[in-house]
Structures are given as structure tokens and as C-alpha cells.
């Protein structure tokens, strides 16, 4: 297998891994946690 094919398979593997992580996180992490986290990021810490 040449280097171009290996790099292509590696790239496809990365895309599959990130898409899977995105969907798994959407199913596992509660929406309330995300809302609290984003609200904390917008509030000043002073």
C-alpha cells in the first residue's frame, strides 16, 4: 500500500472517529450541563 492510500485511510478514520464522538457526546451529555457550562462562560468572573 502506498503512502497516499495510507494517508487517505488515516484521514477517513479520523473523520469517522470525530463524527462518532460527536454523536456519542450528544447522546450521553445532558442538555442541562451544556446550558450551565455555556452560561458560565458568558458571565464575568469579577
C-alpha angles and dihedrals in degrees: 000000000000127000095256093056092047092051090048092052090047091052092048089049091053092050091049091048094050094046091049091049091050093053094042091051090049090054098042106037113075118237091232090061091053092048092050092047095051091045090054090051092056097046117087115242095219 
